Amino acid sequence: MTTRKEIVPRGAVFLAIAFFFAAHSTAAQNTDARTEHSPPGEATGIQDTPPDASSEVGQWIHQLDDDQFDVREEATENLIGAGTSAVDPTATAAIEGSLEVTERAVRVLKALSLSTDVESSAAARAALTKLALSKNPAAARRARWAIRVHQRRLIAELERLGARLVFDENGMVTFVQMSGPNITDATLSRLNEFPDIRGLSLNRTKVTDAGLAGFQGLSKLETFAVIFTPITDKSVEYLKTVENASRLFLCGTKITTEGAQRLKDAMVAAKRDTNVDYRRGGLLGISGDPQAQICIAVNVLDNSAAAKAGIRPGDVILTCDGKKVGPFKSLTKLLAKKSPGDKVRLTIPRGEQTLGKEVILGSWQAD
């Protein structure tokens, strides 16, 4: 068994914002709620220019709040029929309008997201995702409900590619672990449709700097692990935007030691309490006691580099490549600079002897 400090945690519990989904009320039931307005000027990322009332789309949006039910229904259908041109003004109306307008605007976007027209469908899905992140609770709640239809399809697709997903009590995806060469930049971009992701692990994927740049949920992650995935120092700029993460685990990537240091410095400068755990990917294969003042091999992983070198549970490691080893954490720090295949020399007292062990490090694994 490897130490907790040498593996990516499995089954970790990731805190997610709890969202309560209100059932869709009928249009008639919403008639008396049409006076409830959202705060003006909210920054949502959605085009906030009011629709031109002289245009057909603008007139239809205005009619979503009409006193006559039939007029509201006809305006709703007209907006659905308008396709892509209706997406941005409808999304703006969902934020700025009454509760009745919000209800109908989200209904329009949901219908367009299911359209066979690729452009309309993509634009509507993007608008719903932005609404789901809105500070307007009525719009955000309804948008999340609408995008769950797409999420169910996408979840099945991701699981076929080998992804593992964790859900909260409301069925929203909060953690995704993606492994293997089938995971590409295009796969990562699909996660933009999950606005509630708080944890992400990329293990031995083909995701690049460009893919990381296109992932919109980066800033909201609370934990992020990138393992033997070919991102470089170019990704440091994107990783700086991770504002809420308690830990960034970078293992076996193409990020240099200098790049990792720039990332650590940026986190300190921004006064973020983020642990940037940077490792080259070499693995000894022991676990230790983090409370002990000396480095004791509590367990030795079967078939690991340590096992092959004859290291046993209970062995105390005194030095690594001539450098004194104190608590287990100090050995972890020394090994973080080593890559798979690197050799290290350890000194271990056993009985009346002090043994010298040359170890060829293995490769970091993550389940």
N, C-alpha and C positions, 0 to 999 in steps of 0.2 A: 504493500500500500504506500503510495507517495504522500508526502506531507501536503497539508492544506495549502501551503505556500508554493507548491510546485505543480498544482493542477488547477484548471479552471473549475470553480465550484459547480457541482451538479445539483439539480433540483433547487437552485437558489430561489428564494422568494423575493420577487421584485414588487415594490410598492407601486401601485397605480392609483390614479385619481378615480374615485368611485363615481360612476355616472348612473343616474336613475332615469330610466326610459319611460316616458309617459306614453300611454296608448294614444294612437291617433284618434282624435275626436272627429265627428262628422262635421261637414261644412256648416250645417245648420246650427250645431251646438256651439260653434265658434262665433256665431253672429254677435253675441253679447260681449265677446272678449276682444272685439276689434279696436278698442280704445287703448289697449296696452301697447306702449311704444318702447323700443330699445333705446339705450343711450346714444346720442348723436356722436359722430366723429370717431367711432371706435376703429382702431388700427387692426385690420383683419387680414390684409394682403389681398383682399377682394377689391376690384375696381369700385371706388366710392363716388363716382360721378353720377348724380341723379339722372335717370333716364329722361330723354327728351319727350315731354308730354305731347308734342306735336307728331311724334312718330307713332306708327302702329304699335310697336312694342311698348313704348311709353304709355300709350292709352290703355293697353291691356293690363299693364301693371297697375295703373291707377284704378282700373275697374276691379281689381282683386279685392278692393275694400268698398265696393259699391253696396248700397243698401239692399239691392235686389239680388236674391240668391241666383237666379237664372243668369244675370249679368256676370256675376263672379265665376259661375261655372263655365260660361262661354269664354271668358277671358283666360281662364286656366287652360282650356283646350287649345285656344289660339296660340298661347305661349309655347305649349308643347309642340304645336305644329310649326312654330317659327324656327326651331332647331338651334344651331349654334349662336345665331345673333341674339337669342334671348337669354343666354346663359349668364353673362356678366351683369346685366341690369337686373335680372331676376335674383341673383345672389345678393346684390346690393340691397334689393327690396327686402329680402329675408332678414337682413340685419337692421334696417332702418324703419321697416314698416310695423304695422300693428300685428298682434298675435294672429289674426285672421290672414293677413298678408304673408307672414312667416310660414304659417301652415301650408298655404297654397303654393308659395314659392318653392318650398322644399319638395312639395309634391311634383311640381313641374320639373325640377332638377332630377328627381328620382326617375321620372318617366323618361327624360332625355338620356339619363345614364344607361338605361336599358335599351336605347335605340339601336337599330342595326346600322345607323350612320356612324362610322368610326369617329369622325371629327366631333360630332355632337356628344357622343357617348364619353369620349375622353375629356372634353371640356367640362361636361356636367359632373363627372367623377372628381375632377380636380377641384371644382367649385364646392362640392359637398365636403371634400376633405378639409378645405380651408374653413368652411362653416363649422365643421366639427371641432375645430380648434378655437372658434370664436369665443369671446367673453360674453356674448349674448346667450344666456342659458337656454332660452326657448329655441333659438336657431341651432345651437350646438347639439342639443338633445335630439331634435328631429333629424338633423343631418346624420348623426351617428346611427340612428335607427335605419335611415335610408341606405347607408353604405354597407350595412351588414349583409345585404343581398349579394353584393359584389365580393365581400370578404369571404363568404362561405365558398364561393367558387375559387377564389384565389388561395384560400387555405388548402383546398384539395390539390390544387396545382403545386403549391410549395411542398406539401407532404409527399407528393409523388417524386419530387426532386431530392427528398431526403431531409427536409427541414423539420425541426421539432418546435412546436409552438405551445406556449403556456397562456391560459386564459384567466381573466378575473371572474368574479361572481356574476357579472353581467354578460359574460360571453365575449368580451373584448380581448383582443390579442395584446399581451403586455410584455412577453419575452419571446424572442426568436433565436434559435440556434441553427445555423446553416453550415453544412460541412460538405466538402468534396468538390471536384472539378466541374460539376454541373451548375454550381452557383457562380454566376457571372455578374457583370455590371447591370445587365438588363434585369436579372433576378432581384438584385438589391433595390433597383428603382421601383419594383412592385410594392415594396414595403411602405412606400409613400402613401398607400391607401389605408394604412393602419395608423391612425393618429395617436394611439395610446401606447405605443411601444416604449417601454422604459428600460429594457435590457436586450442586448444583441451580442451574439457571438458568431464570428466568422472563422472557420477552421479549415485550413488547406483549400481555400476557394480560389477562384480566378478573378476576384474583385480587384480593380485597379484604383489608382488615384482618381481617375475620371468618374468611376462608379461611386466612390465615397463623396465626391463633390456634388453628385446629383441626388444624394440621399437627404431629403428634407427634414427627417426626424432626428438628425444628429444632435442638435442642441438640447433635445429633451431627454436623452438617454441618462439613466442613473448608473448603468454599468455597461461597459463596452470592452469586448475581448477580440483581438485580431491575432490569429495564430497561423504562422506559415502561409500568409496571404501576401501577394507581391505589391503592397503599397510602399511608397518611397517617401523621401523627405518632403515631396510636394504635398503630401497629405497632412503635414504638420499644420498648415494654415487652416485646414478644415477641422482638424482635431481641436484646435484652439477654441472652436465655437461650442464645444461640449461644456455647457455651463452648469449642469446639474449632476454630473457623474461624480460618484465617490471614488471610482477606480477606473482607470484605463489600463488594460492589460495588453501589451504589445510584445509578442513572442515570435521570433523567427521571421519577422518581416524584413523588408529591404530598407527600413528606416535606419539611418546611421546613429551612432552614439551621439554625434553632434546635433543631429535633428531631434533626438529624444531630449537632449538637454535644453534645446530651445523651447520645446514644448513644456518642459517642467518649469523653466523660467517664466514662460508666458502665464502659466497657471498661478505662479506665485505673484507675479505683477498684477494679475486680475483679482487677487485675493480669493482664489477659489480653493476649497478644501478637497482637491482632487489628487489622489495617489496615482502618479504615472509609473506603472510597474513595467519597466523595459527590460527585456531579456533577449539574448541571441538565440536561445532555443536548445542549448545543450542540457541534457538531463542526467543526473547522477542516479537517481532512483531510490532515495531514502526519505523517510520522514523523521522529524526531530521534535524534541520537546521545546516549544517556544518560551517556556518559563524557566528552563534551566540556564545556568550561566556558562555551561560548557556545551559543546556540540556532540550530542549523543545520537547514534543511529537507533531510533526506536523501532522502526520497521525497515525492511529491505524488500523492494519490489522484485518479484520473481522475474528472472531473465533480464533484469536491468543491468546497466553498466556496473553498478555497485556490486550486484550479485556475482557477475562474471569475474570481478576483481577479487572476490573472496571476502568482501566486507560483510560483517555479521551484525544482527541486532545486538545492541549493547556496546558496540565499539564506540570509542571516543576519538573524534578527529581533531588532531592538534594543529596541523598546518595544511595549507593548500598551496602548492607551488611555492613553498618557502615562506608563505605569509601566515602569521599566527591566526588561528581560528578561535573565536570566543563563543558566544551563543550561536545557536543554529542559524539565526538570521544573518550573521556575518558570513557564513559559508554560502548561503543563498545569494548574497550580494556579490561574492567573488565568482560564483558559477554563472551569474546573470550575464557576464561578459563573454561566456564561452558558447561556441556553436556546436552542433552535432558533429561528432568525429574528432573534436579537439581532445588532446590528452592533458590530464591533470595528474599531479603527484601529491598523494595524501600521506601523512604520517599518522600512524595509529598505534597506541600502546596496547599490548596484549600480553598479560602475564608480566614477565620480567623483560620482555623484548619490546622494542619499538620498530614496528613494521613500516616499510615504505611500499605504498601501493600505487602503481601507475594505472590510471583508469582512462579508457576511451569512452567519452560521453556519448550517450544515446540521444534520441530525439524526443522532444516534448510531445506529450500526447494530451488530447482533450476529448472527452466523450460527448 
